[in-house]
């Protein structure tokens, strides 16, 4: 498969690109800074220079792909406005580009709490509101979408074992390694199309966990 990952230099995205390349896929990573290109190449990926915020459309980057993954984020140090332009606006642009270019498969990296943003504190609420709106847009787009909501991300080594659930409202940590591995698996699991699920560290091997959704 030819897969474009938006937010290609992120901690989860780089892990995902490395896995995809190792599996024999053509892994493209959309990044804003030319300085990040070397890191993508080191992961076996093809860097694609583009700006989620400033580019009017992303069609040129998406065209020719078999699937897209939205793994971008404004980051914890950004204000509410960038949450709207990146976490929401970037996800919407990617969906619109997929629709415009005939790319059906869309995998969204969302967040725990996006089902109830109003209950979050002042710091997290703008982020979760942006994520919630982005998820709703992608779900309503008609794309073959899967929405993955990881728990608290850690840099602990991955175990290849997770807990996934379609019942929303859970809490718990999950290694970034395992999030990336789940995303890679989901991309080739058509049965996950149309699903929104939460993801935590757990005891079930990833293929079995995804098959059980």
C-alpha positions, 0 to 999 in steps of 0.5 A: 500500500501507499500510505500518507501519514500527516504529522509525519515527524510526530512521536507516534507517526515516526514509529508508524512510518518505520513499521509500514516501511518495514512491512514493505509499504510505501510510507510517505510522511507529510512534514512542514520543516525540511529539517525533518526530512532526514529523520523520515528517511532514516525511518525508511519513509519518503518525506513530503513537504507541506503545511497542514495549516497554511496550505489551502488544500492537501490534494497534491500530497494525497493523490495516488495514496491508498490510505491516509493517517491523521497523526498531527497535533498542535502540541501541548504548548500551543493555544486554543487557536492552533488546536482549531487550525491543526487538530481540527482544520488539518484533519478536515483538510486531509479528509477533503483531499481524500474525497477529492482524489478518490482515496477511501481509507482514512485512519484518525488518531484521536484522543481519550475524552473526545466523546465528552470534551465539555467535562475537561478542564480549561487546558484540555477542553479546547483540544478535546473539542477540536478532536471531537469535531474532527472525529465527527467530520471524518465520520460524516464524510463517507470515507472508509474511516477508523477512529483510534483513541489512545490513552495516555501516551508513554515512551515505555517499550511496546509489548505488542499486547493491548486492550481495545474497547468500543465502550468509550470513557476509559482511562489508562496508559499505552506505549507509543510503540503499541499505538503505532503497531495498532495503527499499522494493523488497522490499515489492513483490517477492513473490519475496523472501517466505521469503528471508533475505539479506545486503546490502552496497554493490555494483555491481548496480542494486537491482531487478536485484540483488533479482530475482537472489535 
